[in-house]
Amino acid sequence: LHGTTQHLLSGGESDLIGALRAVLLYGPDGTSKPIPADAERLRDNCMKKDEKDRANLLMKLIVDSLVALIGNNDSDAMTTSFLSSRFVGEILTIPLLTWKLSPSAYARCLYTAGTSSSPPPLVTF
């Protein structure tokens, strides 16, 4: 199973990270600007609700897949490191990311110091 997960995240026609990046930057039809001219006014509404819902699901799928790979002792460490780095470089650097996704979509990536919960595997330092 982890080989299939790695394939879905690593490239080719079924590249989930690339698909999420494209949707968040240019919209589902590929014609939107990464930063809309009226983004400051629109803020959280800079993406249509159905587009945001799809992006949220894709983000959760990618984060859950990365967490599963990181937690799987059988996973190739180089590939897991590459995919994690790719996620940070291609997704977390998208302009207005927190406006384009619901907080629940990226909550598993966050850790607040001083809380009783342990950090999720994606944020291990």
DOMIGU-148262 format. One record per residue (C-alpha): x negated, y negated, z; residue number from 1; residue in three letters. Coordinates in steps of 0.1 Angstrom, whole numbers, plus 5000, padded with zeros to 4 digits. Each point is the difference from the previous one (the first is absolute). Example, Ala and Ser with C-alpha at 12.3 -4.5 7.8 and 13.67 -1.06 7.14 Angstrom:
# DOMIGU-148262
+------+------+------+-----+---------+
:    u :    v :    w : num : residuo :
+------+------+------+-----+---------+
: 4877 : 5045 : 5078 :   1 :     Ala :
: 4986 : 4966 : 4993 :   2 :     Ser :
+------+------+------+-----+---------+
//
This chain:
# DOMIGU-148262
+------+------+------+-----+---------+
:    u :    v :    w : num : residuo :
+------+------+------+-----+---------+
: 5000 : 5000 : 5000 :   1 :     Leu :
: 4972 : 4975 : 5008 :   2 :     His :
: 4987 : 5004 : 4965 :   3 :     Gly :
: 5033 : 4989 : 4986 :   4 :     Thr :
: 5001 : 4970 : 5023 :   5 :     Thr :
: 4965 : 4990 : 4990 :   6 :     Gln :
: 5009 : 5002 : 4964 :   7 :     His :
: 5031 : 4979 : 5004 :   8 :     Leu :
: 4979 : 4973 : 5017 :   9 :     Leu :
: 4969 : 5002 : 4980 :  10 :     Ser :
: 5009 : 4989 : 4965 :  11 :     Gly :
: 5014 : 5012 : 4967 :  12 :     Gly :
: 5036 : 4998 : 4989 :  13 :     Glu :
: 5013 : 5007 : 5035 :  14 :     Ser :
: 4979 : 4974 : 5018 :  15 :     Asp :
: 5021 : 4989 : 5029 :  16 :     Leu :
: 4975 : 4974 : 5012 :  17 :     Ile :
: 4998 : 4984 : 4966 :  18 :     Gly :
: 5038 : 5002 : 4996 :  19 :     Ala :
: 5006 : 4982 : 5033 :  20 :     Leu :
: 4974 : 4974 : 4991 :  21 :     Arg :
: 5016 : 4993 : 4967 :  22 :     Ala :
: 5035 : 4997 : 5015 :  23 :     Val :
: 4989 : 4977 : 5028 :  24 :     Leu :
: 4979 : 4978 : 4977 :  25 :     Leu :
: 5022 : 4999 : 4968 :  26 :     Tyr :
: 5034 : 5014 : 5009 :  27 :     Gly :
: 5015 : 5032 : 4986 :  28 :     Pro :
: 5002 : 4986 : 4965 :  29 :     Asp :
: 4964 : 4986 : 5000 :  30 :     Gly :
: 5010 : 4964 : 4992 :  31 :     Thr :
: 5000 : 4983 : 5035 :  32 :     Ser :
: 4972 : 4979 : 5012 :  33 :     Lys :
: 4980 : 5012 : 5030 :  34 :     Pro :
: 5008 : 4967 : 5018 :  35 :     Ile :
: 5033 : 4986 : 4988 :  36 :     Pro :
: 5000 : 4962 : 4995 :  37 :     Ala :
: 5027 : 4997 : 5027 :  38 :     Asp :
: 4985 : 5025 : 5024 :  39 :     Ala :
: 4998 : 4976 : 5029 :  40 :     Glu :
: 5037 : 4993 : 4998 :  41 :     Arg :
: 5010 : 5037 : 4993 :  42 :     Leu :
: 4977 : 5016 : 5026 :  43 :     Arg :
: 5014 : 5034 : 5008 :  44 :     Asp :
: 5024 : 4998 : 4971 :  45 :     Asn :
: 4972 : 4997 : 4974 :  46 :     Cys :
: 5010 : 5036 : 4989 :  47 :     Met :
: 5035 : 5012 : 4994 :  48 :     Lys :
: 5014 : 5023 : 5026 :  49 :     Lys :
: 5001 : 5031 : 4978 :  50 :     Asp :
: 4964 : 4994 : 4989 :  51 :     Glu :
: 4989 : 4995 : 5036 :  52 :     Lys :
: 5018 : 5032 : 5011 :  53 :     Asp :
: 4982 : 5020 : 4973 :  54 :     Arg :
: 4966 : 4984 : 5009 :  55 :     Ala :
: 5007 : 5008 : 5037 :  56 :     Asn :
: 5006 : 5037 : 4992 :  57 :     Leu :
: 4969 : 5002 : 4978 :  58 :     Leu :
: 4979 : 4983 : 5027 :  59 :     Met :
: 5012 : 5024 : 5027 :  60 :     Lys :
: 4993 : 5030 : 4978 :  61 :     Leu :
: 4965 : 4988 : 4993 :  62 :     Ile :
: 4993 : 4992 : 5037 :  63 :     Val :
: 5014 : 5033 : 5011 :  64 :     Asp :
: 4980 : 5019 : 4974 :  65 :     Ser :
: 4968 : 4982 : 5010 :  66 :     Leu :
: 5006 : 5007 : 5037 :  67 :     Val :
: 5007 : 5037 : 4991 :  68 :     Ala :
: 4967 : 5002 : 4981 :  69 :     Leu :
: 4981 : 4984 : 5028 :  70 :     Ile :
: 5015 : 5023 : 5026 :  71 :     Gly :
: 4994 : 5031 : 4978 :  72 :     Asn :
: 4966 : 5016 : 5009 :  73 :     Asn :
: 5000 : 5018 : 4966 :  74 :     Asp :
: 5000 : 4967 : 4980 :  75 :     Ser :
: 4969 : 4990 : 4982 :  76 :     Asp :
: 4985 : 4971 : 5021 :  77 :     Ala :
: 4987 : 4981 : 4969 :  78 :     Met :
: 5033 : 5001 : 4982 :  79 :     Thr :
: 5019 : 4990 : 5032 :  80 :     Thr :
: 4975 : 4971 : 5005 :  81 :     Ser :
: 5004 : 4989 : 4964 :  82 :     Phe :
: 5038 : 5001 : 5001 :  83 :     Leu :
: 5000 : 4980 : 5033 :  84 :     Ser :
: 4977 : 4974 : 4986 :  85 :     Ser :
: 5020 : 4998 : 4968 :  86 :     Arg :
: 5032 : 4995 : 5021 :  87 :     Phe :
: 4983 : 4971 : 5019 :  88 :     Val :
: 4985 : 4985 : 4969 :  89 :     Gly :
: 5030 : 5003 : 4977 :  90 :     Glu :
: 5030 : 4997 : 5023 :  91 :     Ile :
: 4991 : 4981 : 5031 :  92 :     Leu :
: 4985 : 4972 : 4979 :  93 :     Thr :
: 5032 : 4992 : 4981 :  94 :     Ile :
: 5011 : 4964 : 5003 :  95 :     Pro :
: 5031 : 4995 : 5022 :  96 :     Leu :
: 5000 : 5037 : 5009 :  97 :     Leu :
: 5019 : 4995 : 5032 :  98 :     Thr :
: 5027 : 4981 : 4982 :  99 :     Trp :
: 5003 : 5027 : 4973 : 100 :     Lys :
: 5004 : 5029 : 5024 : 101 :     Leu :
: 5021 : 5005 : 5032 : 102 :     Ser :
: 4979 : 5003 : 5032 : 103 :     Pro :
: 5011 : 5036 : 5004 : 104 :     Ser :
: 4982 : 5009 : 4967 : 105 :     Ala :
: 4966 : 4990 : 5013 : 106 :     Tyr :
: 5006 : 5005 : 5038 : 107 :     Ala :
: 4980 : 5033 : 5000 : 108 :     Arg :
: 4970 : 4981 : 4989 : 109 :     Cys :
: 5000 : 4976 : 5029 : 110 :     Leu :
: 4989 : 5003 : 5036 : 111 :     Tyr :
: 5004 : 4974 : 5027 : 112 :     Thr :
: 4972 : 4999 : 5026 : 113 :     Ala :
: 5012 : 5004 : 5035 : 114 :     Gly :
: 5030 : 5022 : 4992 : 115 :     Thr :
: 5005 : 5035 : 5014 : 116 :     Ser :
: 5001 : 5016 : 4966 : 117 :     Ser :
: 4969 : 5013 : 4984 : 118 :     Ser :
: 4989 : 4986 : 4967 : 119 :     Pro :
: 5013 : 5018 : 4969 : 120 :     Pro :
: 4973 : 5020 : 4980 : 121 :     Pro :
: 4998 : 4973 : 4973 : 122 :     Leu :
: 4986 : 4975 : 5025 : 123 :     Val :
: 4973 : 5021 : 5017 : 124 :     Thr :
: 4968 : 4980 : 5003 : 125 :     Phe :
+------+------+------+-----+---------+
//
